[in-house]
Amino acid sequence: MSFSYNLRAYRLKNKLTQVELGSMLHLSRSAISNYEQGKMEPSIDTIINISEIFKVSTDELLKS
C-alpha cells in the first residue's frame, strides 16, 4: 500500500467524491485523481491538510 492507495481508501471510507475532497483542499478533481493514481505527489502542506480532514496521522496516510 502507498499514499495513493491510502488516499483513495480514506476518501471512499468517508464517502467523499474526488470533487468534494478537492473542494475541501482547494484543489481540482484531476489533482486528486492524479494523487490517487500515483502520477503526482502532494505538497507537505496538502498531506497535512488531508490527514486533518480524515483525522489520521500523516504516518497512517503515508505508510503501508
Residue, then its C-alpha position, 0 to 999 in steps of 0.5 A: m500500500s502507498f499514499s495513493y492507495n491510502l488516499r483513495a481508501y480514506r476518501l471512499k471510507n468517508k464517502l467523499t467524491q474526488v470533487e468534494l475532497g478537492s473542494m475541501l483542499h482547494l484543489s481540482r478533481s484531476a489533482i486528486s485523481n492524479y494523487e490517487q493514481g500515483k502520477m503526482e505527489p502532494s505538497i507537505d502542506t496538502i498531506i497535512n491538510i488531508s490527514e486533518i480532514f480524515k483525522v489520521s496521522t500523516d504516518e497512517l496516510l503515508k505508510s503501508 
